[in-house]
């Protein structure tokens, strides 16, 4: 299975609508070269910058997901207000997992 196949997200899950009932702020964190930006661009497209948002429908409720790609050090203000962190590491490089303390 290729990386492209692993990162396929069904388009029916993604919507660019502004109407939402709740919001979650999500950080993508990890060591350099583990695929943070690849994952971010797969979700939001090649022209996406450091953060973007989308609205998904979960059990009949519109939920806005604001996602931050964190190249380098994560700003403290952003990390303190986040609801969720996606911790990415390279399975072939154990040091990238150990660095997620």
N, C-alpha and C positions, 0 to 999 in steps of 0.2 A: 504494500500500500504506500502510495506516495504522500508527500506532505500536502500537496494540492488536494488529494482525496480526503485526508484527515481534517482539513480546515474548511470543508464544504458546509455552509450553513444554509438551510432551506430558506428561500426568499419569502415564503409565506409567513415566516416568523418576524420579519423585519418590516417596519413601517416608519415613514418620516413624518408622521402626524404630530401636531403640537398638543393635542388634547390628551391629557393623562390625569390619573387620580393620585398616583404616588410616584416617587422618584428614588432611585438608588444610584449612588456614586461608586464607581468601580475603578480600582487601580490595577494596571498590569505591571508587575514588578519582577525583577530578576537581574542576574548578571548580564553583562554585554554579550551579544551574539547567541542568545538562547531562543530568539524568535518572537520577542515582544512586539516589535514593529510589524513583523510579518503577520502575526495574528490580528493586530489592530487594523492593518490595511486590508486584510481579507474581509473583515467585518464592514469597514467603512469605505473602502475603495482606495485606489492609489493616491488620490489627491488629498487625503485626510492629513491633518496636522497633528498636534500633540493631544488634542481631546476632541471628542465629538459625542453626539447623542443619538438615540433612536428610541422609538416607542414600540414595545411588544405587548401583545395581549396575553394575559395570564388568567385563566379561569374567569373570563369575562371582564377583567379589569385592565385598563390601559396603564402600563408601567413604563415610565421613562428611565432609560439607562444612560447615564452620563459616564463615558469610559475615558480614562486618562492613560495614554502611553507614556511611560516614565523612563526615557533614556537618561542614563546617568543617575544622579541622586534625586530622590523624590522630594519635592518641596514639602516642608513640614505642614504648612497650612493645608495643602491638598491631602496629605496622608491623615491628618487629624479629622478631616470632615468626611472621609471615605466610609462607605457602608460595607464594602467588600474588597478584598485584594485577591487577584489571580496571581499565584506564585508560579512563575515559569522557571524551569531549569532544563539543562541538557542531560538526558539520560546517559549519554556517552561520556559526560564530564562530571563525575561525582562532586567535584569542588564547587560547581554551580549550585548544587542542592545544599551543600553544607554552608554556603554563604548566605542562605535565606534564614538568618536567625532573627 
